[in-house]
């Protein structure tokens, strides 16, 4: 594997995903100059004896408390120890690696005033696979992801726990094994480590990666249903899209047109007397396209955030006018922009799952599909795909609960000093769970649509046939009733991880992006 260079400006979510899976990292050489320049500002303020928040004061509501020079190192360690009180299930190793990568990239931007040695410790941990154990719950999405990042920082100074081969072990044991020691902190270091939006970015990166696979596949799965239901693709006509030129709508219509090109099934019913299809088929570009546009907005927000300085205070070196004016207390740690992006995406993919469930209903209802009831081989004696539809509806209900925006709730903390918070970490985690449910609903539609294809005499379009073949390696055609739980879960996993999409595009051609 190669190495991802961190410079504070050009990191991509794709690179973060690679780091989350084990890719090594290094800091771009010119970035160290910015790190050292901002640290020099901190050192000069300490030498001047001036009082500046975050450098030689208390934190939050304790901002008015000045700290003596001899206590500054202890202040940073106490900050980390007291804030490392997160709860709940532990973050996955991959999510934690992503969080560490984002934090390091933010710090090398050169506005944090942190010591170079602290950043080097993060890089060493990533490259030696020393990954802190981090409970998930504790961030309010403002003042940064304080509690989770404090568990990361605790490991950097040689305390807390890291992941061993068989589970959590004391950090000291791992450092002894690797021949390392905990990093020594000085003024501003601890605050720079924990005051940022890195957990939010980690979760949002994972959600983006899942959706980059699921959204094109949702269009392809819809085409499987179009074939199964023998629907028209006349609504995909480019003239229709030009009359209402939303980019997402036009792109989805283009994808469907490409997928359905030269479909024998489509050709076989070209002259049928059905005037219009149900909205869940006819309005696919309008619904899927709107979701795609929301996704692109979220991705653009994430791209900016992962290359931003998000701690407080920020340092802006100005050698011509040195002093306290180089330090600004501000609110870049506030995750509102991420919270709203995640909440909006959770709502959007609920709509994608909802229209998917409606297509399922169109296929399993014999009065509309002209297919056996619930696609059972012996309807009445057997239930066929009846409860697969129920499962999709139940997963949809889970998603419906997650459309409630997490950012709509804020609670004052830190004695009223931090009186509005974003709940961004909660919103981003909520989106990951919604993505999981979306994959399950789409898996249900796909299994049912593939079963319906068994009743069509003509062959489906090439992309559809390729996906059908992959499904049939996991889920065989019905020959009688059986449990399909494991099949649904396995297909949902394949849809999320991108392997199927890559194989289909390699075999049949890349879908428009």
C-alpha positions as CSV (number, residue, x, y, z in Angstrom):
1,X,0.0,0.0,0.0
2,X,1.1,3.6,-0.5
3,X,1.0,6.5,1.8
4,X,-1.6,9.4,2.1
5,X,0.0,12.8,2.5
6,X,-1.7,15.2,4.9
7,X,-1.3,18.9,4.2
8,X,-4.5,20.4,5.7
9,X,-5.9,21.3,2.3
10,X,-6.2,18.4,-0.1
11,X,-7.4,15.4,1.9
12,X,-10.4,13.6,0.3
13,X,-13.0,11.4,1.8
14,X,-11.8,8.6,-0.4
15,X,-8.3,8.9,1.1
16,X,-9.9,8.9,4.6
17,X,-11.6,5.7,3.7
18,X,-8.3,4.2,2.6
19,X,-6.7,5.2,5.9
20,X,-9.6,3.7,7.8
21,X,-8.8,0.4,6.2
22,X,-5.1,0.6,7.1
23,X,-3.4,2.9,4.6
24,X,-0.3,4.6,6.0
25,X,-0.1,8.4,6.3
26,X,2.6,11.0,6.4
27,X,2.7,14.8,6.7
28,X,3.6,16.8,3.7
29,X,7.0,18.5,4.3
30,X,5.7,22.0,3.6
31,X,2.9,21.6,6.2
32,X,5.4,21.3,9.0
33,X,6.5,24.9,8.4
34,X,2.9,26.1,9.1
35,X,2.7,23.9,12.2
36,X,6.0,25.3,13.6
37,X,5.0,28.9,12.8
38,X,1.8,28.6,14.7
39,X,3.5,26.9,17.6
40,X,6.0,29.8,17.8
41,X,3.1,32.2,18.4
42,X,2.0,30.1,21.4
43,X,5.6,30.0,22.8
44,X,6.0,33.7,22.4
45,X,2.7,34.4,24.2
46,X,3.8,32.2,27.1
47,X,7.2,34.0,27.3
48,X,5.4,37.4,27.3
49,X,3.2,36.4,30.3
50,X,0.0,37.6,28.7
51,X,-3.2,35.7,29.4
52,X,-4.9,34.1,26.3
53,X,-7.8,31.7,26.3
54,X,-6.9,28.1,25.6
55,X,-3.2,28.7,26.2
56,X,-2.9,29.7,29.8
57,X,-6.5,29.8,31.1
58,X,-9.2,27.3,32.2
59,X,-11.7,26.0,29.7
60,X,-15.4,26.5,29.0
61,X,-17.1,28.2,31.9
62,X,-13.7,28.3,33.7
63,X,-12.3,30.7,31.0
64,X,-11.6,33.5,33.6
65,X,-9.2,31.2,35.6
66,X,-5.5,32.0,34.8
67,X,-3.1,29.1,35.0
68,X,0.5,29.5,36.3
69,X,3.3,28.5,33.8
70,X,4.4,25.6,36.0
71,X,0.9,24.1,35.8
72,X,0.3,24.3,32.1
73,X,1.4,20.8,31.2
74,X,-0.8,19.4,34.1
75,X,-3.7,21.5,32.8
76,X,-3.6,19.8,29.4
77,X,-3.4,16.3,30.9
78,X,-6.2,17.1,33.4
79,X,-8.3,18.3,30.5
80,X,-7.9,15.0,28.6
81,X,-8.5,12.9,31.7
82,X,-11.6,14.7,32.8
83,X,-13.1,14.8,29.3
84,X,-12.5,11.1,28.6
85,X,-15.8,10.1,29.9
86,X,-17.6,8.9,26.8
87,X,-20.1,6.0,27.0
88,X,-21.8,3.4,24.9
89,X,-20.6,1.0,22.3
90,X,-17.0,1.4,21.2
91,X,-16.3,3.0,17.8
92,X,-15.0,0.6,15.2
93,X,-11.3,0.5,14.5
94,X,-12.0,1.8,11.0
95,X,-14.1,4.7,12.2
96,X,-11.4,5.5,14.9
97,X,-8.6,5.5,12.3
98,X,-10.7,7.8,10.1
99,X,-11.2,10.2,13.1
100,X,-7.5,10.2,13.8
101,X,-6.7,11.0,10.2
102,X,-9.1,13.9,10.1
103,X,-7.8,15.3,13.4
104,X,-4.2,15.1,12.2
105,X,-5.1,16.8,8.9
106,X,-6.8,19.6,10.7
107,X,-3.8,20.1,13.0
108,X,-1.3,20.3,10.1
109,X,-3.3,23.1,8.5
110,X,-1.2,25.3,10.8
111,X,-3.8,27.2,12.9
112,X,-3.8,25.1,16.0
113,X,-0.5,26.0,17.8
114,X,0.1,22.4,18.7
115,X,3.6,20.9,19.1
116,X,4.9,18.9,16.1
117,X,5.7,16.0,18.4
118,X,2.0,15.5,19.2
119,X,1.0,15.3,15.5
120,X,3.9,12.9,15.0
121,X,2.4,10.7,17.7
122,X,-0.9,10.5,15.8
123,X,0.9,9.6,12.6
124,X,3.0,6.9,14.4
125,X,-0.1,5.4,16.0
126,X,-1.8,5.2,12.6
127,X,1.2,3.6,10.8
128,X,1.9,1.1,13.6
129,X,-1.8,0.3,14.0
130,X,-2.1,1.5,17.6
131,X,-5.7,2.4,17.7
132,X,-7.4,3.9,20.8
133,X,-10.5,2.4,22.3
134,X,-13.1,5.1,22.0
135,X,-16.7,4.9,23.3
136,X,-19.1,6.4,20.8
137,X,-21.4,8.6,22.9
138,X,-20.4,11.9,24.4
139,X,-20.1,14.6,21.7
140,X,-22.6,17.4,21.5
141,X,-21.3,18.4,18.1
142,X,-20.0,21.8,19.5
143,X,-16.8,22.5,21.4
144,X,-15.9,19.7,19.0
145,X,-16.2,16.0,19.7
146,X,-14.7,16.5,23.1
147,X,-15.4,13.2,24.9
148,X,-14.6,10.8,22.1
149,X,-11.4,12.7,21.0
150,X,-10.3,12.8,24.7
151,X,-10.2,9.0,24.6
152,X,-8.0,9.2,21.5
153,X,-5.8,11.8,23.2
154,X,-5.6,9.6,26.4
155,X,-3.9,6.9,24.4
156,X,-1.5,9.4,22.8
157,X,-0.1,10.3,26.3
158,X,0.2,6.6,27.2
159,X,-3.0,6.2,29.2
160,X,-6.4,4.5,28.6
161,X,-6.8,1.6,26.3
162,X,-6.0,0.6,22.7
163,X,-7.1,-2.4,20.6
164,X,-5.1,-5.6,20.9
165,X,-5.6,-8.8,18.9
166,X,-8.2,-10.0,21.3
167,X,-9.8,-6.8,22.4
168,X,-8.9,-3.7,24.5
169,X,-5.6,-3.7,26.3
170,X,-3.8,-1.0,28.4
171,X,-2.1,1.5,26.2
172,X,1.1,1.0,28.3
173,X,1.3,-2.6,27.2
174,X,1.1,-1.8,23.5
175,X,3.7,1.0,23.8
176,X,6.1,-1.3,25.5
177,X,5.6,-3.8,22.8
178,X,6.2,-1.2,20.1
179,X,9.1,0.6,21.9
180,X,7.3,3.9,22.2
181,X,6.4,6.2,25.1
182,X,3.4,8.6,25.6
183,X,3.8,12.1,24.2
184,X,4.4,15.0,26.6
185,X,1.9,17.8,26.3
186,X,2.5,21.5,26.8
187,X,0.2,24.6,26.6
188,X,-2.6,24.3,24.0
189,X,-1.8,20.7,23.0
190,X,-4.6,18.9,24.8
191,X,-7.2,21.4,23.7
192,X,-6.1,21.2,20.1
193,X,-6.4,17.4,20.2
194,X,-10.0,17.3,21.5
195,X,-11.6,20.5,20.2
196,X,-12.7,19.6,16.6
197,X,-15.3,17.9,14.4
198,X,-13.3,14.8,13.7
199,X,-15.7,12.2,15.0
200,X,-18.5,13.8,13.0
201,X,-16.3,13.7,9.8
202,X,-15.4,10.1,10.5
203,X,-19.1,9.0,10.6
204,X,-20.1,11.2,7.7
205,X,-17.2,9.8,5.6
206,X,-18.5,6.3,6.2
207,X,-22.0,7.3,5.3
208,X,-20.8,9.0,2.1
209,X,-18.9,5.9,1.1
210,X,-21.9,3.7,1.6
211,X,-24.2,6.0,-0.3
212,X,-21.8,6.4,-3.2
213,X,-22.5,2.7,-3.8
214,X,-26.1,2.6,-2.8
215,X,-27.4,5.5,-4.9
216,X,-26.3,4.2,-8.4
217,X,-27.4,0.7,-7.3
218,X,-30.8,2.1,-6.3
219,X,-31.3,3.2,-9.9
220,X,-30.2,-0.2,-11.2
221,X,-32.5,-2.0,-8.8
222,X,-35.3,0.2,-9.9
223,X,-34.6,-1.0,-13.5
224,X,-34.8,-4.6,-12.3
225,X,-38.3,-3.7,-11.1
226,X,-39.1,-1.9,-14.3
227,X,-38.2,-5.1,-16.2
228,X,-40.1,-7.3,-13.8
229,X,-43.2,-5.1,-13.9
230,X,-42.9,-4.4,-17.7
231,X,-43.0,-0.7,-17.3
232,X,-42.3,2.0,-19.8
233,X,-39.1,4.2,-19.9
234,X,-40.8,6.9,-21.9
235,X,-40.7,9.2,-18.8
236,X,-36.9,9.1,-19.1
237,X,-37.0,10.9,-22.4
238,X,-34.4,13.7,-22.4
239,X,-37.0,16.2,-23.6
240,X,-38.8,15.7,-20.3
241,X,-35.7,16.4,-18.3
242,X,-34.8,19.5,-20.3
243,X,-38.3,20.8,-19.5
244,X,-37.4,20.7,-15.8
245,X,-33.6,20.7,-15.8
246,X,-32.6,19.7,-12.3
247,X,-29.2,18.0,-12.6
248,X,-30.0,15.0,-10.4
249,X,-33.3,14.2,-12.2
250,X,-31.5,14.4,-15.6
251,X,-28.7,12.2,-14.5
252,X,-31.0,9.5,-13.1
253,X,-33.0,9.5,-16.3
254,X,-29.8,9.1,-18.3
255,X,-28.7,6.2,-16.1
256,X,-31.9,4.4,-16.5
257,X,-31.9,4.9,-20.3
258,X,-28.4,3.5,-20.5
259,X,-29.2,0.5,-18.3
260,X,-32.4,-0.3,-20.3
261,X,-30.8,0.1,-23.7
262,X,-31.7,-2.8,-26.0
263,X,-33.6,-4.6,-23.3
264,X,-35.5,-7.6,-24.9
265,X,-38.1,-7.4,-22.1
266,X,-38.7,-3.7,-22.8
267,X,-39.0,-4.4,-26.5
268,X,-41.4,-7.3,-26.0
269,X,-44.1,-5.0,-24.5
270,X,-43.4,-1.8,-26.4
271,X,-46.9,-1.8,-27.9
272,X,-48.8,-2.6,-24.8
273,X,-52.0,-0.6,-24.0
274,X,-50.9,0.6,-20.5
275,X,-51.1,4.4,-20.6
276,X,-49.1,5.3,-17.5
277,X,-47.2,3.5,-14.8
278,X,-47.6,4.2,-11.1
279,X,-45.6,7.1,-9.7
280,X,-43.1,4.7,-8.1
281,X,-41.9,3.9,-11.6
282,X,-42.9,7.0,-13.6
283,X,-41.3,9.4,-11.1
284,X,-38.0,7.6,-10.4
285,X,-35.9,10.5,-11.9
286,X,-37.8,13.1,-9.9
287,X,-37.3,11.2,-6.6
288,X,-34.0,9.5,-7.0
289,X,-32.6,12.6,-8.6
290,X,-33.6,14.8,-5.7
291,X,-31.8,12.4,-3.3
292,X,-28.7,12.5,-5.5
293,X,-28.6,16.3,-5.4
294,X,-28.8,16.1,-1.6
295,X,-26.0,13.6,-1.6
296,X,-23.8,15.9,-3.7
297,X,-24.4,18.8,-1.3
298,X,-23.5,16.6,1.6
299,X,-20.3,15.5,-0.1
300,X,-19.3,19.1,-0.9
301,X,-19.8,20.1,2.8
302,X,-17.7,17.1,3.9
303,X,-14.9,18.0,1.5
304,X,-14.6,21.4,3.0
305,X,-14.8,20.2,6.6
306,X,-12.1,17.6,6.5
307,X,-9.7,20.3,5.3
308,X,-10.7,22.9,7.9
309,X,-9.2,24.1,11.2
310,X,-11.9,23.4,13.8
311,X,-10.4,23.9,17.2
312,X,-10.4,27.0,19.4
313,X,-8.6,29.3,19.7
314,X,-7.1,29.5,16.2
315,X,-3.6,30.9,15.6
316,X,-2.9,33.2,12.6
317,X,0.8,33.9,12.6
318,X,1.7,37.5,11.8
319,X,5.4,38.2,12.3
320,X,4.9,41.9,11.5
321,X,2.5,42.3,14.4
322,X,3.1,39.5,16.9
323,X,1.1,39.0,20.0
324,X,-2.4,38.3,21.2
325,X,-4.0,39.6,17.9
326,X,-2.6,36.4,16.3
327,X,-5.0,34.3,18.5
328,X,-8.7,34.4,17.9
329,X,-11.4,32.7,20.0
330,X,-14.2,31.6,17.7
331,X,-16.6,28.8,16.9
332,X,-15.2,26.7,14.1
333,X,-15.7,23.6,16.3
334,X,-19.5,24.0,16.0
335,X,-20.8,21.1,13.8
336,X,-24.1,22.7,12.7
337,X,-23.1,22.5,9.0
338,X,-22.4,18.7,9.3
339,X,-25.5,18.1,11.5
340,X,-27.8,19.7,9.0
341,X,-26.2,17.9,6.1
342,X,-26.5,14.5,7.9
343,X,-30.1,15.2,9.0
344,X,-31.1,16.3,5.5
345,X,-29.5,13.1,4.0
346,X,-31.3,10.9,6.5
347,X,-34.6,12.3,5.3
348,X,-33.6,12.1,1.7
349,X,-32.7,8.4,1.8
350,X,-35.9,7.6,3.6
351,X,-37.7,8.9,0.5
352,X,-35.5,6.6,-1.6
353,X,-36.4,3.6,0.6
354,X,-40.1,4.6,0.6
355,X,-40.4,4.6,-3.2
356,X,-38.5,1.3,-3.3
357,X,-41.0,-0.2,-0.9
358,X,-43.9,1.1,-3.2
359,X,-42.3,-0.7,-6.2
360,X,-42.3,-3.9,-4.1
361,X,-46.0,-3.5,-3.5
362,X,-46.6,-3.0,-7.2
363,X,-44.8,-6.3,-7.9
364,X,-46.3,-8.6,-5.3
365,X,-49.9,-7.5,-5.8
366,X,-51.4,-9.8,-8.5
367,X,-54.2,-7.3,-9.3
368,X,-51.6,-4.9,-10.7
369,X,-48.7,-7.1,-11.7
370,X,-50.5,-10.0,-13.4
371,X,-48.0,-12.2,-11.6
372,X,-48.8,-14.9,-9.0
373,X,-49.8,-13.5,-5.6
374,X,-46.6,-12.7,-3.7
375,X,-44.7,-14.6,-6.4
376,X,-45.4,-17.9,-4.6
377,X,-45.1,-21.0,-6.7
378,X,-48.3,-22.4,-5.0
379,X,-50.2,-19.3,-3.8
380,X,-52.3,-20.0,-0.7
381,X,-50.4,-23.1,0.4
382,X,-47.2,-20.9,0.2
383,X,-46.6,-17.3,1.0
384,X,-43.7,-16.6,-1.3
385,X,-42.3,-13.1,-1.0
386,X,-45.2,-11.8,1.2
387,X,-43.1,-11.2,4.3
388,X,-40.1,-9.9,2.5
389,X,-42.4,-7.0,1.7
390,X,-43.2,-6.8,5.4
391,X,-39.6,-6.7,6.3
392,X,-38.9,-3.9,3.9
393,X,-41.8,-2.0,5.4
394,X,-40.5,-2.6,8.9
395,X,-37.0,-1.3,7.9
396,X,-38.7,1.7,6.4
397,X,-40.4,2.3,9.7
398,X,-37.0,2.3,11.4
399,X,-35.8,4.9,8.9
400,X,-39.0,7.0,9.4
401,X,-38.0,7.4,13.1
402,X,-34.6,8.5,12.0
403,X,-35.9,11.3,9.8
404,X,-36.5,13.3,13.0
405,X,-33.6,15.8,12.8
406,X,-31.1,15.3,15.6
407,X,-29.9,18.9,15.1
408,X,-33.4,20.1,16.2
409,X,-32.4,19.4,19.8
410,X,-29.9,21.5,21.7
411,X,-29.1,21.8,25.4
412,X,-27.1,24.4,27.2
413,X,-23.9,23.1,28.8
414,X,-20.8,24.3,30.6
415,X,-22.6,26.7,32.9
416,X,-24.4,28.4,30.0
417,X,-21.1,29.3,28.3
418,X,-21.8,26.7,25.6
419,X,-25.5,27.5,25.2
420,X,-26.2,26.1,21.7
421,X,-24.9,22.8,20.4
422,X,-25.4,21.0,17.1
423,X,-25.8,17.3,18.1
424,X,-23.8,16.7,14.9
425,X,-22.2,13.5,16.0
426,X,-25.6,12.1,16.8
427,X,-26.9,13.2,13.4
428,X,-24.0,11.7,11.6
429,X,-24.3,8.4,13.5
430,X,-28.0,8.4,12.8
431,X,-27.3,8.7,9.1
432,X,-25.1,5.6,9.2
433,X,-27.9,3.6,10.7
434,X,-30.3,4.9,8.1
435,X,-27.9,3.9,5.4
436,X,-27.9,0.3,6.8
437,X,-31.7,0.2,6.7
438,X,-31.7,1.6,3.1
439,X,-29.4,-1.2,2.0
440,X,-31.9,-3.7,3.6
441,X,-34.9,-2.2,1.8
442,X,-33.1,-2.2,-1.5
443,X,-32.1,-5.8,-0.9
444,X,-35.8,-6.7,-0.4
445,X,-36.8,-5.0,-3.6
446,X,-34.0,-6.7,-5.5
447,X,-34.8,-10.2,-4.3
448,X,-38.5,-9.7,-5.2
449,X,-37.8,-8.1,-8.6
450,X,-35.4,-10.9,-9.5
451,X,-38.0,-13.5,-8.5
452,X,-40.5,-11.7,-10.7
453,X,-38.1,-11.9,-13.6
454,X,-38.5,-15.7,-13.5
455,X,-42.0,-15.2,-15.0
456,X,-40.7,-13.1,-18.0
457,X,-39.9,-15.0,-21.2
458,X,-37.5,-12.5,-22.7
459,X,-34.0,-11.6,-21.3
460,X,-33.5,-8.5,-19.3
461,X,-31.0,-5.7,-20.2
462,X,-27.3,-6.4,-19.7
463,X,-26.8,-4.5,-16.5
464,X,-29.9,-6.0,-15.0
465,X,-28.9,-9.5,-16.1
466,X,-25.5,-9.0,-14.5
467,X,-27.0,-7.9,-11.2
468,X,-29.5,-10.8,-11.4
469,X,-26.6,-13.3,-11.8
470,X,-24.9,-11.9,-8.6
471,X,-28.2,-12.1,-6.7
472,X,-28.7,-15.7,-7.7
473,X,-25.3,-16.7,-6.2
474,X,-26.8,-15.8,-2.8
475,X,-30.6,-16.2,-3.3
476,X,-31.9,-19.0,-5.5
477,X,-35.3,-18.8,-7.3
478,X,-38.2,-20.0,-5.1
479,X,-39.1,-23.6,-5.4
480,X,-41.2,-23.4,-2.2
481,X,-41.2,-21.4,1.0
482,X,-38.0,-20.8,2.9
483,X,-36.4,-18.4,5.3
484,X,-34.7,-15.5,3.4
485,X,-33.3,-13.6,6.4
486,X,-29.6,-14.4,5.7
487,X,-30.1,-13.8,2.0
488,X,-31.5,-10.3,2.6
489,X,-28.7,-9.4,5.0
490,X,-26.0,-10.8,2.7
491,X,-27.3,-8.9,-0.3
492,X,-27.6,-5.7,1.7
493,X,-24.0,-6.0,2.7
494,X,-22.9,-6.5,-0.9
495,X,-24.9,-3.5,-2.0
496,X,-23.2,-1.3,0.6
497,X,-19.6,-2.3,0.1
498,X,-19.4,-1.4,-3.6
499,X,-18.0,-4.7,-4.9
500,X,-21.1,-5.6,-6.9
501,X,-21.3,-2.1,-8.5
502,X,-17.7,-2.3,-9.6
503,X,-18.2,-5.8,-11.1
504,X,-21.3,-4.9,-13.0
505,X,-19.7,-1.7,-14.4
506,X,-16.6,-3.6,-15.4
507,X,-18.7,-6.2,-17.2
508,X,-21.4,-4.0,-18.8
509,X,-20.0,-0.4,-18.8
510,X,-19.8,2.4,-16.3
511,X,-23.0,4.2,-15.4
512,X,-23.2,7.9,-15.8
513,X,-22.1,9.9,-12.8
